[in-house]
Amino acid sequence: MLFSELGLSPEILRAIEEQGYTEPTPIQAKAIPLVLSGRDLLAAAQTGTGKTAAFMLPILERMKKFANTSVSPAMHPVRALVLSPTRELADQIGVNVKTYTKYLPLRATTVFGGMNMDPQTAELRRGMEIVIATPGRLLDHIQQKTIQLNKVEVLVLDEADRMLDMGFIQDIRKIMSMLPKERQTLLFSATFATEIKRLAADFMKDPQTVEVARQNATNEQVEQLVYSVDAGRKRHLLSHLIKTRDMSQVIVFCKTKISADQLARDLKRDGLVAEAIHGDKAQASRLEILSSFKEGSLRVLVATDVAARGLDITELPFVVNYELPNSPEDYVHRIGRTGRAGASGIAISLMSPAETRQHEAIEKLTRQTLKPQVVEGFQPGAAAPREEAAPRRESSRGEGGRDYGREGGREGRSSPVRAAPRESQRDPMSLPASALMVGKSGEGLKTINPTAGSRRSRKAQREVPALLLPPRYKVEVNR
């Protein structure tokens, strides 16, 4: 089957042909005719099989009758709304829409958080037929009354399972309550969970279900490998694999933002060009890192699950699960970053002994047996080489740049000043007044009496260095 057989207009066909696409993917071949018919659609397909074009091309065909070149914002009301869970996915959809509308006078814009609202507001006030947005930022614009949704004809929930996982369900319900009741609703997801079907029952009218693969199935073009390794040696094994397998580009997944930042720093110490991307980074920084990775100047991209949604890297050869996800559905999404558009890829998972349960859950969900392998020299329980086992020395530099170790001296020599207990450097003027008494043994002599319950010997006496005392006074400490 060809795109020309699906009932799309010449303007749309010309735009996608310039991108080198002539034959639709299975999800596109099944979904496009249903969307053109106006039916609500509940579609599940593997990540990287062209879901964006499956809903966007027929929407453009339906919106074509409203296309005009008028400069009046009133002639360009919002007619299609696409909700995305992450900024990166929203941005990726926006890029695709601009490509598809190259020969159509339809306006489209993308709004998401982490950016100044003023440029987005200016775009919305110009009038936009198609808006791609994250739920939170869309509600901000609704509150500021910079967008009207009373003429929306098509609503798309992309990556609906991720939106539910991220707690957007209340935001989605609030947005949908502001839309016209007579509309077409399209729900696209890589996985079908019970919550997805419940959401469809609440907001969709007799939806048509489309599945081009078994639920929660992984891409057959992706080779999946699992390596057993101790948690403390994962980073060394990762560096070893990147270098020995000559990974030109790889996305490494971590579970938390902290571990992503730490891993990126460790990989840099190993001589690899690596950067981390997650929700705490500024949007400008995230876009810059993604741009470097897509251009090929960045070799290793360390990412969290949320930040990696929407990444569409052409022919990405490797994906690594540095930490196995707690949710097995996230595993399907992670490895879906490679093997896209019919290309092949390799997904590597590093499994520590504590991650056995996550491994079993992934096998159960995907209905596959992923037998753990061992890399020579990285067997679990084996002693690490000395260069790995030795911890990094945290040196403290004194004045003049001298480097002192923990023992307080260079090359094992100790300094008498530094060898003294910390109490010797305590400012006597900071002690409570009750502890200071004027003695009779000499003029200006002050004696500090310790508390009655002190177990230290009262015979131990020492003079506080004169530099720490007020002028003309001497302090004697009894312990």
Secondary structure, 3 states (H helix, E strand, C coil): CCHHHCCCCHHHHHHHHHCCCCCCCHHHHHHHHHHHCCCCEEEECCCCCCHHHHHHHHHHHHHHHHCCCCCCHHHCCCCEEEECCCHHHHHHHHHHHHHHCCCCCCCEEEECCCCCHHHHHHHHHHCCCEEEECHHHHHHHHHCCCCCCCCCCEEEEECHHHHHHCCCHHHHHHHHCCCCCCCEEEEEECCCCHHHHHHHHHHCCCCEEEECCCCCCCCCCEEEEEEECCHHHHHHHHHHHHHHCCCCCEEEECCCHHHHHHHHHHHHHCCCCEEEECCCCCHHHHHHHHHHHHHCCCCEEEECHHHHCCCCCCCCCEEEECCCCCCHHHHHHHHCCCCHHHCCEEEEEEECHHHHHHHHHHHHHHCCCCCEECCCCCCCCCCCCHHHHCCCCCCEECHHHCEECCCCCHHHCCCHHHHCCHHHHCCHHHCCHHHEEECCCCCCEEEECCCCCCCCCCCCEEECCHHHCCCCCEEEEEC
